[in-house]
């Protein structure tokens, strides 16, 4: 899915995926939408993963997403690819977020 310009477009995409019985809920967002997505998706378990087109190996990301989904099958889990040009762009976007408990953040080795 291509990056969306608003949180409403992201929510619409997720609704469409659910209506079509697509079990994995996966959306690509722009770095500027991370905070909006966190706010709008409070009822979901979310996995944010940096995605650099042509460079990111998505295999470990999908594996982590699968583990998250299997760990708690009663709560919907969403994978949000944050499409960036560089890892620094992702780090800057995450760095602007309010400080969160370290237990809420997980590291996935994406090879970057």
SELO-527259 format. One record per atom (N, C-alpha, C): residue number from 1; residue in one letter; atom name; x, y, z. Coordinates in steps of 0.2 Angstrom, whole numbers, plus 2048, in hexadecimal, padded with zeros to 3 digits. Example, Ala and Ser with C-alpha at 12.3 -4.5 7.8 and 13.67 -1.06 7.14 Angstrom:
# residues 2
<resi: 1 | resn: A | name: N | px: 842 | py: 7E4 | pz: 827>
<resi: 1 | resn: A | name: CA | px: 83E | py: 7EA | pz: 827>
<resi: 1 | resn: A | name: C | px: 842 | py: 7F0 | pz: 827>
<resi: 2 | resn: S | name: N | px: 840 | py: 7F5 | pz: 823>
<resi: 2 | resn: S | name: CA | px: 844 | py: 7FB | pz: 824>
<resi: 2 | resn: S | name: C | px: 840 | py: 800 | pz: 827>
END
This chain:
# residues 112
<resi: 1 | resn: X | name: N | px: 804 | py: 7FA | pz: 800>
<resi: 1 | resn: X | name: CA | px: 800 | py: 800 | pz: 800>
<resi: 1 | resn: X | name: C | px: 804 | py: 806 | pz: 800>
<resi: 2 | resn: X | name: N | px: 803 | py: 80B | pz: 7FC>
<resi: 2 | resn: X | name: CA | px: 807 | py: 811 | pz: 7FC>
<resi: 2 | resn: X | name: C | px: 805 | py: 816 | pz: 802>
<resi: 3 | resn: X | name: N | px: 80A | py: 81A | pz: 804>
<resi: 3 | resn: X | name: CA | px: 809 | py: 81F | pz: 809>
<resi: 3 | resn: X | name: C | px: 803 | py: 823 | pz: 809>
<resi: 4 | resn: X | name: N | px: 800 | py: 824 | pz: 80E>
<resi: 4 | resn: X | name: CA | px: 7FA | py: 828 | pz: 80E>
<resi: 4 | resn: X | name: C | px: 7FB | py: 82F | pz: 811>
<resi: 5 | resn: X | name: N | px: 7F7 | py: 834 | pz: 80F>
<resi: 5 | resn: X | name: CA | px: 7F8 | py: 83B | pz: 811>
<resi: 5 | resn: X | name: C | px: 7F5 | py: 83D | pz: 818>
<resi: 6 | resn: X | name: N | px: 7F0 | py: 838 | pz: 81A>
<resi: 6 | resn: X | name: CA | px: 7ED | py: 83A | pz: 820>
<resi: 6 | resn: X | name: C | px: 7EB | py: 834 | pz: 824>
<resi: 7 | resn: X | name: N | px: 7EA | py: 835 | pz: 82B>
<resi: 7 | resn: X | name: CA | px: 7E8 | py: 82F | pz: 82F>
<resi: 7 | resn: X | name: C | px: 7E1 | py: 82C | pz: 82D>
<resi: 8 | resn: X | name: N | px: 7DD | py: 830 | pz: 82A>
<resi: 8 | resn: X | name: CA | px: 7D6 | py: 82E | pz: 828>
<resi: 8 | resn: X | name: C | px: 7D7 | py: 829 | pz: 822>
<resi: 9 | resn: X | name: N | px: 7DC | py: 82B | pz: 81E>
<resi: 9 | resn: X | name: CA | px: 7DD | py: 826 | pz: 818>
<resi: 9 | resn: X | name: C | px: 7E0 | py: 81F | pz: 81B>
<resi: 10 | resn: X | name: N | px: 7E4 | py: 820 | pz: 820>
<resi: 10 | resn: X | name: CA | px: 7E7 | py: 81A | pz: 823>
<resi: 10 | resn: X | name: C | px: 7E1 | py: 815 | pz: 826>
<resi: 11 | resn: X | name: N | px: 7DD | py: 819 | pz: 82A>
<resi: 11 | resn: X | name: CA | px: 7D7 | py: 815 | pz: 82D>
<resi: 11 | resn: X | name: C | px: 7D3 | py: 812 | pz: 828>
<resi: 12 | resn: X | name: N | px: 7D2 | py: 816 | pz: 822>
<resi: 12 | resn: X | name: CA | px: 7CD | py: 813 | pz: 81D>
<resi: 12 | resn: X | name: C | px: 7D1 | py: 80D | pz: 81A>
<resi: 13 | resn: X | name: N | px: 7D7 | py: 80D | pz: 819>
<resi: 13 | resn: X | name: CA | px: 7DB | py: 807 | pz: 816>
<resi: 13 | resn: X | name: C | px: 7DA | py: 801 | pz: 81B>
<resi: 14 | resn: X | name: N | px: 7DB | py: 802 | pz: 821>
<resi: 14 | resn: X | name: CA | px: 7DA | py: 7FD | pz: 826>
<resi: 14 | resn: X | name: C | px: 7D3 | py: 7FA | pz: 826>
<resi: 15 | resn: X | name: N | px: 7CE | py: 7FF | pz: 826>
<resi: 15 | resn: X | name: CA | px: 7C7 | py: 7FC | pz: 825>
<resi: 15 | resn: X | name: C | px: 7C6 | py: 7F8 | pz: 81F>
<resi: 16 | resn: X | name: N | px: 7C9 | py: 7FA | pz: 819>
<resi: 16 | resn: X | name: CA | px: 7C8 | py: 7F7 | pz: 813>
<resi: 16 | resn: X | name: C | px: 7CB | py: 7F0 | pz: 814>
<resi: 17 | resn: X | name: N | px: 7D1 | py: 7EF | pz: 817>
<resi: 17 | resn: X | name: CA | px: 7D4 | py: 7E9 | pz: 818>
<resi: 17 | resn: X | name: C | px: 7D0 | py: 7E4 | pz: 81C>
<resi: 18 | resn: X | name: N | px: 7CD | py: 7E7 | pz: 821>
<resi: 18 | resn: X | name: CA | px: 7C9 | py: 7E3 | pz: 826>
<resi: 18 | resn: X | name: C | px: 7C3 | py: 7E0 | pz: 822>
<resi: 19 | resn: X | name: N | px: 7C0 | py: 7E5 | pz: 81E>
<resi: 19 | resn: X | name: CA | px: 7BA | py: 7E3 | pz: 81B>
<resi: 19 | resn: X | name: C | px: 7BB | py: 7DD | pz: 815>
<resi: 20 | resn: X | name: N | px: 7C1 | py: 7DD | pz: 813>
<resi: 20 | resn: X | name: CA | px: 7C3 | py: 7D8 | pz: 80E>
<resi: 20 | resn: X | name: C | px: 7C6 | py: 7D2 | pz: 811>
<resi: 21 | resn: X | name: N | px: 7C5 | py: 7D2 | pz: 818>
<resi: 21 | resn: X | name: CA | px: 7C7 | py: 7CC | pz: 81C>
<resi: 21 | resn: X | name: C | px: 7CF | py: 7CB | pz: 81B>
<resi: 22 | resn: X | name: N | px: 7D3 | py: 7D0 | pz: 81A>
<resi: 22 | resn: X | name: CA | px: 7DA | py: 7CF | pz: 81A>
<resi: 22 | resn: X | name: C | px: 7DC | py: 7CF | pz: 821>
<resi: 23 | resn: X | name: N | px: 7DF | py: 7CA | pz: 823>
<resi: 23 | resn: X | name: CA | px: 7E1 | py: 7C9 | pz: 82A>
<resi: 23 | resn: X | name: C | px: 7E7 | py: 7CE | pz: 82C>
<resi: 24 | resn: X | name: N | px: 7ED | py: 7CE | pz: 828>
<resi: 24 | resn: X | name: CA | px: 7F2 | py: 7D3 | pz: 82A>
<resi: 24 | resn: X | name: C | px: 7EF | py: 7DA | pz: 828>
<resi: 25 | resn: X | name: N | px: 7F0 | py: 7DE | pz: 82D>
<resi: 25 | resn: X | name: CA | px: 7EF | py: 7E5 | pz: 82B>
<resi: 25 | resn: X | name: C | px: 7F5 | py: 7E9 | pz: 82B>
<resi: 26 | resn: X | name: N | px: 7F7 | py: 7EB | pz: 824>
<resi: 26 | resn: X | name: CA | px: 7FD | py: 7EE | pz: 823>
<resi: 26 | resn: X | name: C | px: 7FC | py: 7F4 | pz: 81F>
<resi: 27 | resn: X | name: N | px: 7FF | py: 7FA | pz: 821>
<resi: 27 | resn: X | name: CA | px: 7FE | py: 800 | pz: 81E>
<resi: 27 | resn: X | name: C | px: 805 | py: 803 | pz: 81D>
<resi: 28 | resn: X | name: N | px: 806 | py: 807 | pz: 818>
<resi: 28 | resn: X | name: CA | px: 80C | py: 80B | pz: 818>
<resi: 28 | resn: X | name: C | px: 80B | py: 812 | pz: 819>
<resi: 29 | resn: X | name: N | px: 80F | py: 816 | pz: 81D>
<resi: 29 | resn: X | name: CA | px: 80D | py: 81D | pz: 81F>
<resi: 29 | resn: X | name: C | px: 814 | py: 821 | pz: 81E>
<resi: 30 | resn: X | name: N | px: 813 | py: 827 | pz: 81E>
<resi: 30 | resn: X | name: CA | px: 818 | py: 82C | pz: 81E>
<resi: 30 | resn: X | name: C | px: 81B | py: 82D | pz: 825>
<resi: 31 | resn: X | name: N | px: 821 | py: 82F | pz: 826>
<resi: 31 | resn: X | name: CA | px: 824 | py: 830 | pz: 82D>
<resi: 31 | resn: X | name: C | px: 820 | py: 835 | pz: 831>
<resi: 32 | resn: X | name: N | px: 81D | py: 83A | pz: 82E>
<resi: 32 | resn: X | name: CA | px: 81A | py: 83F | pz: 831>
<resi: 32 | resn: X | name: C | px: 813 | py: 83D | pz: 834>
<resi: 33 | resn: X | name: N | px: 811 | py: 837 | pz: 832>
<resi: 33 | resn: X | name: CA | px: 80A | py: 834 | pz: 835>
<resi: 33 | resn: X | name: C | px: 80B | py: 830 | pz: 83B>
<resi: 34 | resn: X | name: N | px: 811 | py: 82F | pz: 83D>
<resi: 34 | resn: X | name: CA | px: 812 | py: 82A | pz: 843>
<resi: 34 | resn: X | name: C | px: 80E | py: 82C | pz: 849>
<resi: 35 | resn: X | name: N | px: 80F | py: 832 | pz: 84B>
<resi: 35 | resn: X | name: CA | px: 80B | py: 834 | pz: 851>
<resi: 35 | resn: X | name: C | px: 804 | py: 834 | pz: 850>
<resi: 36 | resn: X | name: N | px: 801 | py: 836 | pz: 84A>
<resi: 36 | resn: X | name: CA | px: 7FA | py: 835 | pz: 849>
<resi: 36 | resn: X | name: C | px: 7F8 | py: 82E | pz: 849>
<resi: 37 | resn: X | name: N | px: 7FC | py: 829 | pz: 846>
<resi: 37 | resn: X | name: CA | px: 7FA | py: 822 | pz: 846>
<resi: 37 | resn: X | name: C | px: 7FA | py: 820 | pz: 84D>
<resi: 38 | resn: X | name: N | px: 7FF | py: 821 | pz: 851>
<resi: 38 | resn: X | name: CA | px: 7FF | py: 81F | pz: 858>
<resi: 38 | resn: X | name: C | px: 7F8 | py: 821 | pz: 85C>
<resi: 39 | resn: X | name: N | px: 7F6 | py: 828 | pz: 85B>
<resi: 39 | resn: X | name: CA | px: 7F0 | py: 82A | pz: 85E>
<resi: 39 | resn: X | name: C | px: 7EA | py: 827 | pz: 85B>
<resi: 40 | resn: X | name: N | px: 7E9 | py: 826 | pz: 855>
<resi: 40 | resn: X | name: CA | px: 7E3 | py: 823 | pz: 852>
<resi: 40 | resn: X | name: C | px: 7E3 | py: 81C | pz: 853>
<resi: 41 | resn: X | name: N | px: 7E8 | py: 818 | pz: 854>
<resi: 41 | resn: X | name: CA | px: 7E8 | py: 811 | pz: 854>
<resi: 41 | resn: X | name: C | px: 7E9 | py: 80E | pz: 85B>
<resi: 42 | resn: X | name: N | px: 7E7 | py: 812 | pz: 860>
<resi: 42 | resn: X | name: CA | px: 7E8 | py: 810 | pz: 867>
<resi: 42 | resn: X | name: C | px: 7E5 | py: 809 | pz: 869>
<resi: 43 | resn: X | name: N | px: 7E0 | py: 807 | pz: 866>
<resi: 43 | resn: X | name: CA | px: 7DD | py: 800 | pz: 867>
<resi: 43 | resn: X | name: C | px: 7E0 | py: 7FB | pz: 864>
<resi: 44 | resn: X | name: N | px: 7E5 | py: 7FC | pz: 860>
<resi: 44 | resn: X | name: CA | px: 7E9 | py: 7F7 | pz: 85C>
<resi: 44 | resn: X | name: C | px: 7F0 | py: 7F6 | pz: 85F>
<resi: 45 | resn: X | name: N | px: 7F3 | py: 7F0 | pz: 85E>
<resi: 45 | resn: X | name: CA | px: 7FA | py: 7EF | pz: 85F>
<resi: 45 | resn: X | name: C | px: 7FD | py: 7F1 | pz: 858>
<resi: 46 | resn: X | name: N | px: 802 | py: 7F5 | pz: 859>
<resi: 46 | resn: X | name: CA | px: 805 | py: 7F8 | pz: 853>
<resi: 46 | resn: X | name: C | px: 80C | py: 7F6 | pz: 852>
<resi: 47 | resn: X | name: N | px: 80F | py: 7F5 | pz: 84C>
<resi: 47 | resn: X | name: CA | px: 816 | py: 7F4 | pz: 84B>
<resi: 47 | resn: X | name: C | px: 818 | py: 7F9 | pz: 846>
<resi: 48 | resn: X | name: N | px: 81C | py: 7FE | pz: 848>
<resi: 48 | resn: X | name: CA | px: 81F | py: 803 | pz: 843>
<resi: 48 | resn: X | name: C | px: 825 | py: 800 | pz: 840>
<resi: 49 | resn: X | name: N | px: 826 | py: 800 | pz: 83A>
<resi: 49 | resn: X | name: CA | px: 82D | py: 7FE | pz: 837>
<resi: 49 | resn: X | name: C | px: 82F | py: 802 | pz: 832>
<resi: 50 | resn: X | name: N | px: 835 | py: 804 | pz: 832>
<resi: 50 | resn: X | name: CA | px: 838 | py: 809 | pz: 82D>
<resi: 50 | resn: X | name: C | px: 838 | py: 805 | pz: 826>
<resi: 51 | resn: X | name: N | px: 837 | py: 808 | pz: 821>
<resi: 51 | resn: X | name: CA | px: 837 | py: 805 | pz: 81A>
<resi: 51 | resn: X | name: C | px: 83A | py: 80A | pz: 815>
<resi: 52 | resn: X | name: N | px: 83F | py: 808 | pz: 813>
<resi: 52 | resn: X | name: CA | px: 843 | py: 80B | pz: 80D>
<resi: 52 | resn: X | name: C | px: 842 | py: 807 | pz: 807>
<resi: 53 | resn: X | name: N | px: 83E | py: 80A | pz: 802>
<resi: 53 | resn: X | name: CA | px: 83D | py: 806 | pz: 7FC>
<resi: 53 | resn: X | name: C | px: 843 | py: 804 | pz: 7F9>
<resi: 54 | resn: X | name: N | px: 844 | py: 7FE | pz: 7F7>
<resi: 54 | resn: X | name: CA | px: 849 | py: 7FB | pz: 7F3>
<resi: 54 | resn: X | name: C | px: 84F | py: 7F9 | pz: 7F8>
<resi: 55 | resn: X | name: N | px: 84F | py: 7FB | pz: 7FE>
<resi: 55 | resn: X | name: CA | px: 854 | py: 7F9 | pz: 803>
<resi: 55 | resn: X | name: C | px: 852 | py: 7F5 | pz: 809>
<resi: 56 | resn: X | name: N | px: 84C | py: 7F5 | pz: 80B>
<resi: 56 | resn: X | name: CA | px: 84A | py: 7F2 | pz: 811>
<resi: 56 | resn: X | name: C | px: 848 | py: 7EB | pz: 810>
<resi: 57 | resn: X | name: N | px: 84B | py: 7E6 | pz: 814>
<resi: 57 | resn: X | name: CA | px: 849 | py: 7DF | pz: 814>
<resi: 57 | resn: X | name: C | px: 843 | py: 7DF | pz: 819>
<resi: 58 | resn: X | name: N | px: 83E | py: 7DD | pz: 816>
<resi: 58 | resn: X | name: CA | px: 837 | py: 7DD | pz: 81A>
<resi: 58 | resn: X | name: C | px: 836 | py: 7D6 | pz: 81D>
<resi: 59 | resn: X | name: N | px: 83A | py: 7D1 | pz: 81C>
<resi: 59 | resn: X | name: CA | px: 83A | py: 7CA | pz: 81F>
<resi: 59 | resn: X | name: C | px: 83A | py: 7CB | pz: 826>
<resi: 60 | resn: X | name: N | px: 83F | py: 7CE | pz: 82A>
<resi: 60 | resn: X | name: CA | px: 83E | py: 7CE | pz: 831>
<resi: 60 | resn: X | name: C | px: 839 | py: 7D2 | pz: 834>
<resi: 61 | resn: X | name: N | px: 836 | py: 7D7 | pz: 830>
<resi: 61 | resn: X | name: CA | px: 831 | py: 7DB | pz: 832>
<resi: 61 | resn: X | name: C | px: 82A | py: 7D7 | pz: 832>
<resi: 62 | resn: X | name: N | px: 829 | py: 7D3 | pz: 82C>
<resi: 62 | resn: X | name: CA | px: 823 | py: 7CF | pz: 82C>
<resi: 62 | resn: X | name: C | px: 823 | py: 7CA | pz: 831>
<resi: 63 | resn: X | name: N | px: 829 | py: 7C7 | pz: 833>
<resi: 63 | resn: X | name: CA | px: 82A | py: 7C2 | pz: 838>
<resi: 63 | resn: X | name: C | px: 828 | py: 7C5 | pz: 83F>
<resi: 64 | resn: X | name: N | px: 82A | py: 7CB | pz: 840>
<resi: 64 | resn: X | name: CA | px: 829 | py: 7CE | pz: 847>
<resi: 64 | resn: X | name: C | px: 821 | py: 7CF | pz: 847>
<resi: 65 | resn: X | name: N | px: 81E | py: 7D1 | pz: 842>
<resi: 65 | resn: X | name: CA | px: 817 | py: 7D3 | pz: 841>
<resi: 65 | resn: X | name: C | px: 813 | py: 7CC | pz: 842>
<resi: 66 | resn: X | name: N | px: 815 | py: 7C7 | pz: 83F>
<resi: 66 | resn: X | name: CA | px: 812 | py: 7C1 | pz: 840>
<resi: 66 | resn: X | name: C | px: 812 | py: 7BE | pz: 848>
<resi: 67 | resn: X | name: N | px: 818 | py: 7BF | pz: 84B>
<resi: 67 | resn: X | name: CA | px: 819 | py: 7BD | pz: 852>
<resi: 67 | resn: X | name: C | px: 814 | py: 7C2 | pz: 856>
<resi: 68 | resn: X | name: N | px: 814 | py: 7C8 | pz: 855>
<resi: 68 | resn: X | name: CA | px: 80F | py: 7CC | pz: 859>
<resi: 68 | resn: X | name: C | px: 808 | py: 7CA | pz: 858>
<resi: 69 | resn: X | name: N | px: 806 | py: 7C9 | pz: 852>
<resi: 69 | resn: X | name: CA | px: 7FF | py: 7C6 | pz: 851>
<resi: 69 | resn: X | name: C | px: 7FE | py: 7C0 | pz: 854>
<resi: 70 | resn: X | name: N | px: 802 | py: 7BB | pz: 854>
<resi: 70 | resn: X | name: CA | px: 801 | py: 7B5 | pz: 857>
<resi: 70 | resn: X | name: C | px: 801 | py: 7B5 | pz: 85F>
<resi: 71 | resn: X | name: N | px: 805 | py: 7BA | pz: 862>
<resi: 71 | resn: X | name: CA | px: 806 | py: 7BB | pz: 869>
<resi: 71 | resn: X | name: C | px: 7FF | py: 7BD | pz: 86C>
<resi: 72 | resn: X | name: N | px: 7FB | py: 7C1 | pz: 868>
<resi: 72 | resn: X | name: CA | px: 7F5 | py: 7C3 | pz: 86B>
<resi: 72 | resn: X | name: C | px: 7F0 | py: 7C4 | pz: 865>
<resi: 73 | resn: X | name: N | px: 7ED | py: 7BE | pz: 864>
<resi: 73 | resn: X | name: CA | px: 7E8 | py: 7BD | pz: 85F>
<resi: 73 | resn: X | name: C | px: 7E1 | py: 7C1 | pz: 860>
<resi: 74 | resn: X | name: N | px: 7E0 | py: 7C3 | pz: 866>
<resi: 74 | resn: X | name: CA | px: 7DA | py: 7C6 | pz: 868>
<resi: 74 | resn: X | name: C | px: 7DA | py: 7CE | pz: 866>
<resi: 75 | resn: X | name: N | px: 7E0 | py: 7D0 | pz: 865>
<resi: 75 | resn: X | name: CA | px: 7E0 | py: 7D7 | pz: 864>
<resi: 75 | resn: X | name: C | px: 7E3 | py: 7D8 | pz: 85D>
<resi: 76 | resn: X | name: N | px: 7E0 | py: 7DC | pz: 859>
<resi: 76 | resn: X | name: CA | px: 7E3 | py: 7DD | pz: 852>
<resi: 76 | resn: X | name: C | px: 7EA | py: 7E1 | pz: 852>
<resi: 77 | resn: X | name: N | px: 7EE | py: 7DF | pz: 84E>
<resi: 77 | resn: X | name: CA | px: 7F5 | py: 7E1 | pz: 84D>
<resi: 77 | resn: X | name: C | px: 7F6 | py: 7E4 | pz: 846>
<resi: 78 | resn: X | name: N | px: 7F8 | py: 7EA | pz: 846>
<resi: 78 | resn: X | name: CA | px: 7F9 | py: 7EE | pz: 840>
<resi: 78 | resn: X | name: C | px: 801 | py: 7EF | pz: 83F>
<resi: 79 | resn: X | name: N | px: 803 | py: 7EE | pz: 839>
<resi: 79 | resn: X | name: CA | px: 80A | py: 7EF | pz: 836>
<resi: 79 | resn: X | name: C | px: 80A | py: 7F6 | pz: 832>
<resi: 80 | resn: X | name: N | px: 80D | py: 7FA | pz: 835>
<resi: 80 | resn: X | name: CA | px: 80E | py: 801 | pz: 831>
<resi: 80 | resn: X | name: C | px: 815 | py: 802 | pz: 82F>
<resi: 81 | resn: X | name: N | px: 816 | py: 801 | pz: 828>
<resi: 81 | resn: X | name: CA | px: 81C | py: 803 | pz: 825>
<resi: 81 | resn: X | name: C | px: 81D | py: 80A | pz: 825>
<resi: 82 | resn: X | name: N | px: 822 | py: 80D | pz: 827>
<resi: 82 | resn: X | name: CA | px: 824 | py: 814 | pz: 827>
<resi: 82 | resn: X | name: C | px: 828 | py: 815 | pz: 821>
<resi: 83 | resn: X | name: N | px: 826 | py: 818 | pz: 81C>
<resi: 83 | resn: X | name: CA | px: 82A | py: 818 | pz: 816>
<resi: 83 | resn: X | name: C | px: 82E | py: 81E | pz: 816>
<resi: 84 | resn: X | name: N | px: 835 | py: 81D | pz: 816>
<resi: 84 | resn: X | name: CA | px: 83A | py: 822 | pz: 817>
<resi: 84 | resn: X | name: C | px: 83F | py: 822 | pz: 811>
<resi: 85 | resn: X | name: N | px: 843 | py: 827 | pz: 810>
<resi: 85 | resn: X | name: CA | px: 848 | py: 827 | pz: 80C>
<resi: 85 | resn: X | name: C | px: 84F | py: 825 | pz: 80F>
<resi: 86 | resn: X | name: N | px: 84F | py: 826 | pz: 816>
<resi: 86 | resn: X | name: CA | px: 855 | py: 824 | pz: 819>
<resi: 86 | resn: X | name: C | px: 853 | py: 821 | pz: 820>
<resi: 87 | resn: X | name: N | px: 857 | py: 81E | pz: 824>
<resi: 87 | resn: X | name: CA | px: 856 | py: 81C | pz: 82B>
<resi: 87 | resn: X | name: C | px: 856 | py: 822 | pz: 82F>
<resi: 88 | resn: X | name: N | px: 85A | py: 827 | pz: 82E>
<resi: 88 | resn: X | name: CA | px: 85A | py: 82D | pz: 832>
<resi: 88 | resn: X | name: C | px: 853 | py: 830 | pz: 831>
<resi: 89 | resn: X | name: N | px: 850 | py: 830 | pz: 82C>
<resi: 89 | resn: X | name: CA | px: 849 | py: 833 | pz: 82B>
<resi: 89 | resn: X | name: C | px: 845 | py: 830 | pz: 830>
<resi: 90 | resn: X | name: N | px: 845 | py: 829 | pz: 831>
<resi: 90 | resn: X | name: CA | px: 841 | py: 825 | pz: 835>
<resi: 90 | resn: X | name: C | px: 843 | py: 827 | pz: 83D>
<resi: 91 | resn: X | name: N | px: 849 | py: 827 | pz: 83E>
<resi: 91 | resn: X | name: CA | px: 84C | py: 829 | pz: 845>
<resi: 91 | resn: X | name: C | px: 849 | py: 830 | pz: 847>
<resi: 92 | resn: X | name: N | px: 849 | py: 834 | pz: 843>
<resi: 92 | resn: X | name: CA | px: 847 | py: 83B | pz: 844>
<resi: 92 | resn: X | name: C | px: 840 | py: 83B | pz: 846>
<resi: 93 | resn: X | name: N | px: 83C | py: 838 | pz: 842>
<resi: 93 | resn: X | name: CA | px: 835 | py: 837 | pz: 843>
<resi: 93 | resn: X | name: C | px: 833 | py: 834 | pz: 84A>
<resi: 94 | resn: X | name: N | px: 836 | py: 82F | pz: 84B>
<resi: 94 | resn: X | name: CA | px: 835 | py: 82B | pz: 852>
<resi: 94 | resn: X | name: C | px: 838 | py: 830 | pz: 857>
<resi: 95 | resn: X | name: N | px: 83D | py: 833 | pz: 856>
<resi: 95 | resn: X | name: CA | px: 840 | py: 838 | pz: 85B>
<resi: 95 | resn: X | name: C | px: 83C | py: 83D | pz: 85D>
<resi: 96 | resn: X | name: N | px: 837 | py: 83F | pz: 859>
<resi: 96 | resn: X | name: CA | px: 832 | py: 845 | pz: 85B>
<resi: 96 | resn: X | name: C | px: 82C | py: 842 | pz: 85F>
<resi: 97 | resn: X | name: N | px: 82C | py: 83C | pz: 860>
<resi: 97 | resn: X | name: CA | px: 826 | py: 839 | pz: 864>
<resi: 97 | resn: X | name: C | px: 827 | py: 83A | pz: 86B>
<resi: 98 | resn: X | name: N | px: 822 | py: 83B | pz: 86F>
<resi: 98 | resn: X | name: CA | px: 823 | py: 83B | pz: 876>
<resi: 98 | resn: X | name: C | px: 826 | py: 835 | pz: 879>
<resi: 99 | resn: X | name: N | px: 82A | py: 836 | pz: 87E>
<resi: 99 | resn: X | name: CA | px: 82E | py: 830 | pz: 881>
<resi: 99 | resn: X | name: C | px: 829 | py: 82B | pz: 883>
<resi: 100 | resn: X | name: N | px: 82A | py: 825 | pz: 882>
<resi: 100 | resn: X | name: CA | px: 826 | py: 81F | pz: 884>
<resi: 100 | resn: X | name: C | px: 82A | py: 81A | pz: 888>
<resi: 101 | resn: X | name: N | px: 827 | py: 816 | pz: 88B>
<resi: 101 | resn: X | name: CA | px: 82A | py: 811 | pz: 88F>
<resi: 101 | resn: X | name: C | px: 82E | py: 80C | pz: 88A>
<resi: 102 | resn: X | name: N | px: 834 | py: 80B | pz: 88C>
<resi: 102 | resn: X | name: CA | px: 839 | py: 807 | pz: 888>
<resi: 102 | resn: X | name: C | px: 836 | py: 800 | pz: 886>
<resi: 103 | resn: X | name: N | px: 832 | py: 7FD | pz: 88B>
<resi: 103 | resn: X | name: CA | px: 82F | py: 7F7 | pz: 889>
<resi: 103 | resn: X | name: C | px: 82A | py: 7F7 | pz: 884>
<resi: 104 | resn: X | name: N | px: 827 | py: 7FD | pz: 882>
<resi: 104 | resn: X | name: CA | px: 823 | py: 7FD | pz: 87C>
<resi: 104 | resn: X | name: C | px: 826 | py: 7FD | pz: 875>
<resi: 105 | resn: X | name: N | px: 82D | py: 7FE | pz: 875>
<resi: 105 | resn: X | name: CA | px: 830 | py: 7FE | pz: 86F>
<resi: 105 | resn: X | name: C | px: 834 | py: 7F8 | pz: 86E>
<resi: 106 | resn: X | name: N | px: 835 | py: 7F5 | pz: 868>
<resi: 106 | resn: X | name: CA | px: 838 | py: 7EF | pz: 867>
<resi: 106 | resn: X | name: C | px: 83D | py: 7F1 | pz: 861>
<resi: 107 | resn: X | name: N | px: 842 | py: 7EE | pz: 860>
<resi: 107 | resn: X | name: CA | px: 847 | py: 7EF | pz: 85B>
<resi: 107 | resn: X | name: C | px: 847 | py: 7E9 | pz: 856>
<resi: 108 | resn: X | name: N | px: 846 | py: 7EA | pz: 850>
<resi: 108 | resn: X | name: CA | px: 847 | py: 7E5 | pz: 84B>
<resi: 108 | resn: X | name: C | px: 84D | py: 7E6 | pz: 847>
<resi: 109 | resn: X | name: N | px: 851 | py: 7E1 | pz: 846>
<resi: 109 | resn: X | name: CA | px: 857 | py: 7E2 | pz: 842>
<resi: 109 | resn: X | name: C | px: 855 | py: 7E2 | pz: 83A>
<resi: 110 | resn: X | name: N | px: 855 | py: 7E7 | pz: 837>
<resi: 110 | resn: X | name: CA | px: 853 | py: 7E8 | pz: 830>
<resi: 110 | resn: X | name: C | px: 859 | py: 7E8 | pz: 82C>
<resi: 111 | resn: X | name: N | px: 85F | py: 7E8 | pz: 82E>
<resi: 111 | resn: X | name: CA | px: 865 | py: 7E8 | pz: 82A>
<resi: 111 | resn: X | name: C | px: 867 | py: 7EF | pz: 829>
<resi: 112 | resn: X | name: N | px: 864 | py: 7F4 | pz: 82C>
<resi: 112 | resn: X | name: CA | px: 866 | py: 7FB | pz: 82B>
<resi: 112 | resn: X | name: C | px: 86A | py: 7FE | pz: 831>
END
